[in-house]
């Protein structure tokens, strides 16, 4: 039977590719998409999720909006990496469908055994756990694209999803959920070159065009780093990453290290609360992505 999943996201170009990958996978049953602010504001991430599902031919998937800001401290909205509209300014039109009126946190609190793939800040998940004491028991497994253990992409210490709302991440890490963390350490290897991008559907190519230019400018590489799709890929082929048991904690101070994730692999600070992907197989990832999203 396909694995029933819900995606919590902040689309975002790589979120969009992750949704397309999940929607194209017979191995997965995409039951719902919930949306949080992050890569761009909620006023853009919510219609972006609807747009992408329509591109995937899955307008039947319910979409619900959630948190428009972090739990505690507001942060400055940044829209450079994913373009002004969040989808690489690819000119994708407005969605035909509308979002559900149910708050994303209430959707997440009723998962009832589904796997949650969280590829944005964990604000919606933290709110679900706070509102509904039994919510954690309904999450079969949580796969989170977040954190960084060898340097961040927003600050020297912090990865974007964790930096945006470290208090939410800290609360989720303490909830006792079966947790797989897919951090920058692994997603730096989840890349596609212009050659692979050229094999994707035209809309995916258009969304990735802006992102590719950002990666060329920022990192000096001729490839896109597809962080969020790797979290979906782990469900399709766990061998695409190397998972290690670790005790993970989040720095919630307001210092320069805010949003940093710390991993203890030897049990000195307590029992493991996650399995962490510290590396990924680039060629295996590319092969998996193309096997599902190659242009027909």
Buried (B, 14 or more C-beta within 10 A) or exposed (E): EEBBBBBBBBBBBBBBBBBBBBBBBEEBBBBBBBBBBBBBBBEBBBBBBBBBBBBBEBBEBBBBBBBBBBBEEEBEEEBEBBBEBBBBBBEBEEBEBEBBEBBBBBBBBBBEEBBBBBBBBBBBBBBBBBEBEEBBBBBBBBBBBBBBBEBBBBBEBBBBBBBBBBBBBBBBBEBEBBBBBBBBBBBBBBBBEBEBBEBBBEBBBBBBBBBBEBBBEEBEEEBBBBBBBBBBBBBBBEEBBBBBBBBBBBBBEEEEBBBBBBBBEEEEEEEBBBBBBBEBBBEBBBBBBBEBBEEE
